[in-house]
Amino acid sequence: MKHNILKLLIRSFDKNLSIDKKQLLNKRLESDKNLQNQKYELNEVREFIKKQDYQFKPFFETRVMSKIENIKNELDFISRLFLVYKRIFVFGFSVSCLILIIFYLTGSSIIFDNLFGTNYMNTDNLSVFLMFD
């Protein structure tokens, strides 16, 4: 409930509240010292920001719009790349499933040594091969 009152307090600075919400806020402000302090602090911050003199560099709008356009282009590229990746993945997965189905239907066994090309590897010299590049 306290969070909702704080939201209501912040909204009261920028918008006109309905009568019942305004009454609820005033009632809470009268009874809650912490809420009064928050209102005071928020008011000070808002006044400080109003006093600041902001000046943007020339062509600010053009630079911002250019950056937004670049982000859109990057997102378009990433989405297209992901689409291509999905198509390749689906195709590769389908081919793998098809090969497994063919092996299953023909009754052939899958020998992993042949599949990965490790049947010609001499395991006696494997440790020497791995230790010395």
N, CA and C atoms as a LAMMPS dump frame, in Angstrom:
ITEM: TIMESTEP
0
ITEM: NUMBER OF ATOMS
399
ITEM: BOX BOUNDS ff ff ff
-5.0000000000000000e+02 5.0000000000000000e+02
-5.0000000000000000e+02 5.0000000000000000e+02
-5.0000000000000000e+02 5.0000000000000000e+02
ITEM: ATOMS id mol type element x y z
1 1 1 N 0.831 -1.203 0
2 1 2 C 0 0 0
3 1 3 C 0.867 1.256 0
4 2 1 N 1.995 1.188 0.736
5 2 2 C 2.874 2.343 0.835
6 2 3 C 3.449 2.715 -0.535
7 3 1 N 3.747 1.701 -1.327
8 3 2 C 4.281 1.935 -2.668
9 3 3 C 3.242 2.644 -3.544
10 4 1 N 1.977 2.26 -3.408
11 4 2 C 0.909 2.896 -4.183
12 4 3 C 0.731 4.367 -3.792
13 5 1 N 0.877 4.657 -2.517
14 5 2 C 0.755 6.043 -2.057
15 5 3 C 1.907 6.878 -2.604
16 6 1 N 3.099 6.289 -2.627
17 6 2 C 4.249 7 -3.177
18 6 3 C 4.047 7.285 -4.668
19 7 1 N 3.525 6.319 -5.388
20 7 2 C 3.208 6.535 -6.804
21 7 3 C 2.176 7.647 -6.959
22 8 1 N 1.201 7.633 -6.105
23 8 2 C 0.158 8.65 -6.137
24 8 3 C 0.75 10.034 -5.85
25 9 1 N 1.676 10.103 -4.909
26 9 2 C 2.34 11.362 -4.588
27 9 3 C 3.131 11.884 -5.786
28 10 1 N 3.865 11.021 -6.422
29 10 2 C 4.657 11.425 -7.592
30 10 3 C 3.742 11.874 -8.722
31 11 1 N 2.655 11.145 -8.918
32 11 2 C 1.71 11.511 -9.973
33 11 3 C 1.017 12.848 -9.679
34 12 1 N 0.873 13.172 -8.405
35 12 2 C 0.184 14.416 -8.043
36 12 3 C 0.954 15.661 -8.478
37 13 1 N 2.244 15.543 -8.683
38 13 2 C 3.026 16.689 -9.138
39 13 3 C 2.727 17.032 -10.6
40 14 1 N 2.426 16.031 -11.397
41 14 2 C 2.272 16.241 -12.833
42 14 3 C 0.833 16.235 -13.321
43 15 1 N -0.044 15.586 -12.595
44 15 2 C -1.428 15.448 -13.057
45 15 3 C -2.393 15.862 -11.964
46 16 1 N -3.581 16.211 -12.391
47 16 2 C -4.645 16.476 -11.432
48 16 3 C -5.265 15.152 -11.011
49 17 1 N -5.349 14.966 -9.722
50 17 2 C -5.911 13.714 -9.207
51 17 3 C -7.412 13.858 -9.013
52 18 1 N -8.063 12.725 -8.993
53 18 2 C -9.492 12.743 -8.704
54 18 3 C -9.684 13.142 -7.235
55 19 1 N -10.869 13.525 -6.896
56 19 2 C -11.151 14.048 -5.554
57 19 3 C -10.869 12.998 -4.482
58 20 1 N -11.313 11.757 -4.711
59 20 2 C -11.097 10.727 -3.694
60 20 3 C -9.615 10.371 -3.528
61 21 1 N -8.87 10.37 -4.62
62 21 2 C -7.433 10.094 -4.525
63 21 3 C -6.7 11.244 -3.855
64 22 1 N -7.139 12.45 -4.155
65 22 2 C -6.533 13.619 -3.522
66 22 3 C -6.8 13.597 -2.016
67 23 1 N -8.008 13.234 -1.633
68 23 2 C -8.344 13.142 -0.208
69 23 3 C -7.517 12.049 0.472
70 24 1 N -7.357 10.909 -0.188
71 24 2 C -6.56 9.82 0.361
72 24 3 C -5.106 10.257 0.556
73 25 1 N -4.568 10.944 -0.427
74 25 2 C -3.191 11.415 -0.351
75 25 3 C -3.02 12.43 0.777
76 26 1 N -3.937 13.367 0.87
77 26 2 C -3.864 14.375 1.935
78 26 3 C -3.98 13.737 3.309
79 27 1 N -4.839 12.756 3.427
80 27 2 C -5.018 12.052 4.697
81 27 3 C -3.736 11.343 5.108
82 28 1 N -3.103 10.694 4.118
83 28 2 C -1.84 9.997 4.393
84 28 3 C -0.72 10.989 4.718
85 29 1 N -0.711 12.12 4.015
86 29 2 C 0.318 13.127 4.284
87 29 3 C 0.194 13.698 5.695
88 30 1 N -1.02 13.849 6.168
89 30 2 C -1.227 14.366 7.527
90 30 3 C -0.75 13.381 8.587
91 31 1 N -0.937 12.112 8.32
92 31 2 C -0.614 11.111 9.351
93 31 3 C 0.799 10.538 9.247
94 32 1 N 1.423 10.615 8.088
95 32 2 C 2.722 9.964 7.883
96 32 3 C 3.825 11.01 7.702
97 33 1 N 4.706 11.095 8.685
98 33 2 C 5.808 12.058 8.645
99 33 3 C 6.817 11.702 7.55
100 34 1 N 7.031 10.435 7.346
101 34 2 C 7.966 9.971 6.313
102 34 3 C 7.484 10.378 4.925
103 35 1 N 6.203 10.261 4.68
104 35 2 C 5.627 10.658 3.397
105 35 3 C 5.751 12.171 3.2
106 36 1 N 5.605 12.932 4.259
107 36 2 C 5.784 14.383 4.178
108 36 3 C 7.223 14.716 3.794
109 37 1 N 8.174 13.999 4.388
110 37 2 C 9.583 14.216 4.049
111 37 3 C 9.862 13.871 2.593
112 38 1 N 9.259 12.801 2.117
113 38 2 C 9.446 12.41 0.725
114 38 3 C 8.867 13.46 -0.218
115 39 1 N 7.73 13.99 0.15
116 39 2 C 7.123 15.039 -0.685
117 39 3 C 8.029 16.266 -0.719
118 40 1 N 8.566 16.631 0.432
119 40 2 C 9.458 17.783 0.493
120 40 3 C 10.706 17.547 -0.365
121 41 1 N 11.299 16.373 -0.261
122 41 2 C 12.495 16.052 -1.045
123 41 3 C 12.201 16.027 -2.544
124 42 1 N 11.088 15.435 -2.904
125 42 2 C 10.701 15.416 -4.317
126 42 3 C 10.487 16.825 -4.856
127 43 1 N 9.881 17.653 -4.043
128 43 2 C 9.635 19.03 -4.451
129 43 3 C 10.959 19.776 -4.638
130 44 1 N 11.91 19.567 -3.742
131 44 2 C 13.22 20.214 -3.866
132 44 3 C 13.942 19.756 -5.134
133 45 1 N 13.905 18.471 -5.414
134 45 2 C 14.555 17.935 -6.615
135 45 3 C 13.916 18.517 -7.865
136 46 1 N 12.616 18.585 -7.88
137 46 2 C 11.915 19.127 -9.046
138 46 3 C 12.26 20.609 -9.244
139 47 1 N 12.352 21.364 -8.168
140 47 2 C 12.701 22.779 -8.273
141 47 3 C 14.143 22.945 -8.746
142 48 1 N 15.027 22.097 -8.265
143 48 2 C 16.425 22.152 -8.69
144 48 3 C 16.555 21.868 -10.184
145 49 1 N 15.817 20.882 -10.668
146 49 2 C 15.861 20.536 -12.095
147 49 3 C 15.269 21.664 -12.939
148 50 1 N 14.234 22.31 -12.457
149 50 2 C 13.629 23.415 -13.208
150 50 3 C 14.601 24.578 -13.378
151 51 1 N 15.472 24.791 -12.386
152 51 2 C 16.408 25.911 -12.44
153 51 3 C 17.58 25.659 -13.382
154 52 1 N 17.811 24.439 -13.753
155 52 2 C 18.942 24.116 -14.629
156 52 3 C 18.683 24.63 -16.036
157 53 1 N 19.761 25.086 -16.664
158 53 2 C 19.659 25.593 -18.027
159 53 3 C 20.259 24.545 -18.965
160 54 1 N 19.403 23.865 -19.681
161 54 2 C 19.858 22.813 -20.588
162 54 3 C 19.993 23.384 -21.99
163 55 1 N 21.152 23.116 -22.591
164 55 2 C 21.346 23.498 -23.982
165 55 3 C 21.96 22.305 -24.701
166 56 1 N 21.291 21.879 -25.719
167 56 2 C 21.774 20.747 -26.495
168 56 3 C 22.705 21.244 -27.592
169 57 1 N 23.638 20.393 -27.96
170 57 2 C 24.543 20.728 -29.045
171 57 3 C 23.753 20.778 -30.354
172 58 1 N 24.302 21.455 -31.362
173 58 2 C 23.586 21.528 -32.651
174 58 3 C 23.363 20.127 -33.243
175 59 1 N 22.294 19.977 -33.942
176 59 2 C 21.9 18.741 -34.628
177 59 3 C 21.691 17.58 -33.657
178 60 1 N 21.233 17.894 -32.476
179 60 2 C 20.985 16.862 -31.468
180 60 3 C 19.957 15.854 -31.967
181 61 1 N 18.883 16.347 -32.5
182 61 2 C 17.795 15.48 -32.971
183 61 3 C 18.284 14.555 -34.09
184 62 1 N 19.086 15.098 -34.986
185 62 2 C 19.596 14.299 -36.102
186 62 3 C 20.497 13.178 -35.593
187 63 1 N 21.347 13.501 -34.626
188 63 2 C 22.247 12.473 -34.076
189 63 3 C 21.474 11.376 -33.352
190 64 1 N 20.478 11.757 -32.58
191 64 2 C 19.677 10.767 -31.866
192 64 3 C 18.934 9.864 -32.842
193 65 1 N 18.317 10.46 -33.836
194 65 2 C 17.573 9.671 -34.821
195 65 3 C 18.51 8.75 -35.606
196 66 1 N 19.727 9.207 -35.868
197 66 2 C 20.701 8.376 -36.561
198 66 3 C 21.08 7.156 -35.72
199 67 1 N 21.279 7.377 -34.428
200 67 2 C 21.602 6.247 -33.542
201 67 3 C 20.446 5.266 -33.463
202 68 1 N 19.236 5.78 -33.395
203 68 2 C 18.058 4.9 -33.359
204 68 3 C 17.976 4.081 -34.645
205 69 1 N 18.246 4.713 -35.768
206 69 2 C 18.211 4.011 -37.053
207 69 3 C 19.286 2.924 -37.102
208 70 1 N 20.478 3.215 -36.57
209 70 2 C 21.545 2.207 -36.533
210 70 3 C 21.148 1.016 -35.676
211 71 1 N 20.501 1.281 -34.558
212 71 2 C 20.05 0.187 -33.681
213 71 3 C 19.013 -0.655 -34.407
214 72 1 N 18.102 0 -35.137
215 72 2 C 17.097 -0.744 -35.898
216 72 3 C 17.759 -1.629 -36.945
217 73 1 N 18.784 -1.09 -37.634
218 73 2 C 19.489 -1.878 -38.652
219 73 3 C 20.198 -3.077 -38.037
220 74 1 N 20.814 -2.878 -36.864
221 74 2 C 21.479 -3.986 -36.187
222 74 3 C 20.474 -5.057 -35.793
223 75 1 N 19.33 -4.641 -35.281
224 75 2 C 18.309 -5.608 -34.889
225 75 3 C 17.77 -6.356 -36.095
226 76 1 N 17.599 -5.662 -37.21
227 76 2 C 17.144 -6.323 -38.434
228 76 3 C 18.163 -7.363 -38.884
229 77 1 N 19.451 -7.009 -38.826
230 77 2 C 20.495 -7.948 -39.23
231 77 3 C 20.502 -9.174 -38.322
232 78 1 N 20.39 -8.951 -37.015
233 78 2 C 20.406 -10.062 -36.064
234 78 3 C 19.189 -10.958 -36.269
235 79 1 N 18.025 -10.372 -36.518
236 79 2 C 16.831 -11.191 -36.727
237 79 3 C 16.947 -12 -38.019
238 80 1 N 17.537 -11.4 -39.066
239 80 2 C 17.734 -12.156 -40.31
240 80 3 C 18.756 -13.27 -40.12
241 81 1 N 19.806 -12.991 -39.366
242 81 2 C 20.822 -13.996 -39.091
243 81 3 C 20.225 -15.155 -38.298
244 82 1 N 19.384 -14.841 -37.32
245 82 2 C 18.732 -15.874 -36.531
246 82 3 C 17.795 -16.71 -37.403
247 83 1 N 17.116 -16.085 -38.332
248 83 2 C 16.233 -16.812 -39.24
249 83 3 C 17.028 -17.803 -40.084
250 84 1 N 18.179 -17.379 -40.601
251 84 2 C 19.035 -18.27 -41.389
252 84 3 C 19.541 -19.406 -40.505
253 85 1 N 19.953 -19.08 -39.296
254 85 2 C 20.428 -20.103 -38.365
255 85 3 C 19.335 -21.135 -38.084
256 86 1 N 18.108 -20.666 -37.865
257 86 2 C 17.006 -21.596 -37.607
258 86 3 C 16.795 -22.537 -38.786
259 87 1 N 16.857 -21.997 -39.993
260 87 2 C 16.648 -22.838 -41.178
261 87 3 C 17.743 -23.887 -41.303
262 88 1 N 18.997 -23.483 -41.071
263 88 2 C 20.105 -24.436 -41.157
264 88 3 C 19.982 -25.487 -40.065
265 89 1 N 19.625 -25.066 -38.853
266 89 2 C 19.479 -26.005 -37.752
267 89 3 C 18.37 -27.016 -38.027
268 90 1 N 17.24 -26.532 -38.497
269 90 2 C 16.115 -27.438 -38.785
270 90 3 C 16.496 -28.414 -39.893
271 91 1 N 17.172 -27.927 -40.927
272 91 2 C 17.598 -28.8 -42.012
273 91 3 C 18.588 -29.86 -41.503
274 92 1 N 19.583 -29.438 -40.725
275 92 2 C 20.574 -30.378 -40.196
276 92 3 C 19.953 -31.393 -39.256
277 93 1 N 19.049 -30.948 -38.418
278 93 2 C 18.371 -31.86 -37.501
279 93 3 C 17.513 -32.858 -38.28
280 94 1 N 16.842 -32.392 -39.32
281 94 2 C 16.009 -33.287 -40.132
282 94 3 C 16.855 -34.339 -40.838
283 95 1 N 17.984 -33.923 -41.374
284 95 2 C 18.875 -34.872 -42.052
285 95 3 C 19.408 -35.896 -41.062
286 96 1 N 19.785 -35.447 -39.863
287 96 2 C 20.28 -36.381 -38.84
288 96 3 C 19.21 -37.396 -38.468
289 97 1 N 17.987 -36.926 -38.274
290 97 2 C 16.885 -37.845 -37.949
291 97 3 C 16.633 -38.819 -39.092
292 98 1 N 16.7 -38.346 -40.325
293 98 2 C 16.485 -39.198 -41.493
294 98 3 C 17.561 -40.284 -41.567
295 99 1 N 18.818 -39.919 -41.322
296 99 2 C 19.898 -40.913 -41.338
297 99 3 C 19.689 -41.957 -40.25
298 100 1 N 19.307 -41.515 -39.053
299 100 2 C 19.049 -42.468 -37.964
300 100 3 C 17.882 -43.402 -38.305
301 101 1 N 16.838 -42.867 -38.931
302 101 2 C 15.696 -43.7 -39.326
303 101 3 C 16.124 -44.725 -40.374
304 102 1 N 16.954 -44.314 -41.33
305 102 2 C 17.432 -45.24 -42.37
306 102 3 C 18.254 -46.366 -41.748
307 103 1 N 19.141 -46.009 -40.813
308 103 2 C 19.928 -47.045 -40.125
309 103 3 C 19.024 -47.996 -39.347
310 104 1 N 17.992 -47.452 -38.703
311 104 2 C 17.092 -48.284 -37.918
312 104 3 C 16.291 -49.232 -38.825
313 105 1 N 15.774 -48.709 -39.944
314 105 2 C 14.949 -49.521 -40.834
315 105 3 C 15.767 -50.587 -41.571
316 106 1 N 17.01 -50.291 -41.893
317 106 2 C 17.828 -51.274 -42.608
318 106 3 C 18.463 -52.281 -41.667
319 107 1 N 18.382 -52.026 -40.371
320 107 2 C 18.943 -52.962 -39.398
321 107 3 C 20.445 -52.828 -39.242
322 108 1 N 21.023 -51.814 -39.845
323 108 2 C 22.456 -51.605 -39.712
324 108 3 C 22.755 -51 -38.35
325 109 1 N 23.942 -51.324 -37.871
326 109 2 C 24.348 -50.733 -36.606
327 109 3 C 25.234 -49.527 -36.883
328 110 1 N 25.166 -48.587 -36.003
329 110 2 C 25.977 -47.387 -36.145
330 110 3 C 27.24 -47.601 -35.321
331 111 1 N 28.362 -47.61 -35.987
332 111 2 C 29.628 -47.757 -35.3
333 111 3 C 30.204 -46.351 -35.142
334 112 1 N 30.336 -45.928 -33.894
335 112 2 C 30.758 -44.555 -33.637
336 112 3 C 32.204 -44.298 -34.057
337 113 1 N 33.02 -45.34 -34.074
338 113 2 C 34.393 -45.158 -34.543
339 113 3 C 34.401 -44.753 -36.014
340 114 1 N 33.539 -45.373 -36.802
341 114 2 C 33.45 -45.007 -38.219
342 114 3 C 32.797 -43.638 -38.395
343 115 1 N 31.811 -43.374 -37.546
344 115 2 C 31.08 -42.121 -37.653
345 115 3 C 31.982 -40.917 -37.394
346 116 1 N 32.864 -41.009 -36.404
347 116 2 C 33.743 -39.896 -36.051
348 116 3 C 35.147 -40.035 -36.622
349 117 1 N 35.422 -41.108 -37.332
350 117 2 C 36.725 -41.283 -37.948
351 117 3 C 37.815 -41.661 -36.971
352 118 1 N 37.435 -42.304 -35.875
353 118 2 C 38.438 -42.662 -34.863
354 118 3 C 38.895 -44.105 -34.985
355 119 1 N 38.395 -44.84 -35.947
356 119 2 C 38.775 -46.241 -36.057
357 119 3 C 40.21 -46.404 -36.559
358 120 1 N 40.756 -45.39 -37.173
359 120 2 C 42.119 -45.477 -37.691
360 120 3 C 43.134 -44.883 -36.714
361 121 1 N 42.669 -44.437 -35.56
362 121 2 C 43.545 -43.772 -34.612
363 121 3 C 44.244 -44.813 -33.738
364 122 1 N 45.526 -44.65 -33.576
365 122 2 C 46.301 -45.519 -32.712
366 122 3 C 46.294 -44.911 -31.32
367 123 1 N 45.689 -45.6 -30.363
368 123 2 C 45.543 -45.039 -29.015
369 123 3 C 46.833 -45.103 -28.213
370 124 1 N 47.837 -45.849 -28.679
371 124 2 C 49.108 -45.915 -27.947
372 124 3 C 49.815 -44.569 -27.968
373 125 1 N 49.714 -43.849 -29.071
374 125 2 C 50.417 -42.576 -29.192
375 125 3 C 49.513 -41.372 -28.931
376 126 1 N 48.311 -41.625 -28.436
377 126 2 C 47.366 -40.542 -28.221
378 126 3 C 47.831 -39.587 -27.139
379 127 1 N 48.372 -40.095 -26.042
380 127 2 C 48.808 -39.217 -24.96
381 127 3 C 49.967 -38.334 -25.416
382 128 1 N 50.877 -38.871 -26.226
383 128 2 C 51.991 -38.066 -26.73
384 128 3 C 51.462 -36.996 -27.687
385 129 1 N 50.499 -37.35 -28.492
386 129 2 C 49.915 -36.402 -29.434
387 129 3 C 49.215 -35.239 -28.718
388 130 1 N 48.515 -35.555 -27.608
389 130 2 C 47.775 -34.524 -26.874
390 130 3 C 48.698 -33.617 -26.063
391 131 1 N 49.823 -34.167 -25.562
392 131 2 C 50.709 -33.377 -24.713
393 131 3 C 51.606 -32.442 -25.529
394 132 1 N 52.021 -32.849 -26.695
395 132 2 C 52.915 -32.05 -27.499
396 132 3 C 52.221 -31.674 -28.807
397 133 1 N 52.05 -30.426 -28.976
398 133 2 C 51.308 -29.953 -30.134
399 133 3 C 52.125 -30.037 -31.378
